[in-house]
């Protein structure tokens, strides 16, 4: 007899897989940037795209990935203690994007243009959170625009990644909704036999 996974087990495995993917790709991006483009003022990150996908799939559980992205970026960039605070805590402001998911509903956000604006909001909130943390830690006001301009290429990457994820069945979808939808489809097929 086949043993089925519990909801908690499924969620844990799914969150872990996204965490591993995020860590690997952020590591590769940071290493590549340091190797091929040292001294460039621009950075690219998958933090917002992965976090937005996890927010869509699991809600506030995506905060784990927001913090993880900051940790990985800082660790492999050789950051100091204040940069860890700026990136890890600043990324948590992206939790405010969940208000949009709650107000409009995940399915409406997923299936309409909001689905492509949502991850851009996640990135904007991450950048704003980092700028606010830097300001709280004593950064000069003149340094704050750099939190937006140096990470501007991430808007393109975030948009494209989530656009692709929307096309893949079940990736950019609330997982309760997805599993119920799959279950209904299987029952319909079973009833037609």
Secondary structure by P-SEA (a helix, b strand, c coil): cbbbbcaaaaaaaaaaaaaaaaaaaaaaaaaaaaaccccccbbbbaaaaaaaaaaaaccccaaaaaaaaaaaaaaaacccaaaaaaacccccccccaaaaaaaccaaaaaccaaaaaaaaaaaaaaaaaaaaaaaaacccccccccccccccaaaaaaaaaaaaaaacccccccaaaaaaaaaaaaaaaaaac
